[in-house]
Structure formats: structure tokens, C-alpha cells
Amino acid sequence: MASDKSFIEFIVDQMGDAGLISYRKMFGEYAIYCDGKVVALVCDNRLFVKPSESGRSYIIDIIEAPPYPGAKLYFLIEDAFEDREWISGLIEITAKELPLPKPKGNKSKSYVS
């Protein structure tokens, strides 16, 4: 089941105090970005936050689950995303701990005939 756009918009709005929040549809689900870094995924209308040491300390009762089959474990946030201050705090500290994405290289290819 794909996630509802209204759900992703609600989640993104809730995270608004963490920084510049955006989202992108990927393979029928969504990636959530904070200041250009992927910090979370929304799959089947469930929020999965990338694991970090700061996030682990911030969350009291951690539930870990893969967002899709074969994926690494993420923090599954079940209802706490309804607390705007709490979820913004988690996303902010997660983004601070994650590295910036690697710049995309030049995609020009040389062909040998």
C-alpha cells in the first residue's frame, strides 16, 4: 500500500520547526529531507527516521523496523509525530548528525567504438 499524500504533508508540516523540510516521492513512497539530508522515509503511512546516536538518546522507547523488505533498521515513530515540538526536535538532531549528501558527479560517459 502506498502512502497517502495527505499523510506525508501532515508529517512534513509537523517537522517544520526542524529546518528546511521537503519530500520527494520515490518508488511509490516518500523520502523526507531536512536541510538537504534524507532524515526519514514514509512507507505505508508509517514514519521511519534514520537511526543516529543522538536520536537513540532522544527517543525513550525505541522501536526499530525496516521501512521495506531488505532495508536496514530505522526508528519507527508510531504516534509521537503528532507532537510537533518532539518530532521537530528528533528530526533536527538527526539532521545535525548525518553527513551531507555526496555531490553527484558528471554523468557524461565516454564510449569506445
C-alpha positions, 0 to 999 in steps of 0.5 A: 500500500502506498502512502497517502499524500495527505499523510506525508504533508501532515508529517512534513508540516509537523517537522517544520520547526526542524529546518528546511523540510521537503519530500520527494516521492520515490518508488511509490513512497516518500523520502523526507529531507531536512536541510538537504539530508534524507532524515526519514522515509514514509512507507505505508503511512508509517514514519521511519527516521534514520537511526543516529546516536543522538536520536537513540538518546532522544527517543525513550522507547525505541522501536526499530523496523525496516521501512521495506523488505531488505532495508536496514533498521530505522526508528519507527515513530508510531504516534509521537509525530503528532507532537510537533515540538518532539518530532521537530526536535528528533528530526533536527538532531538527526539532521545535525548528525548525518553527513551531507549528501555526496555531490553527484558527479558528471554523468557524461560517459565516454564510449569506445567504438 
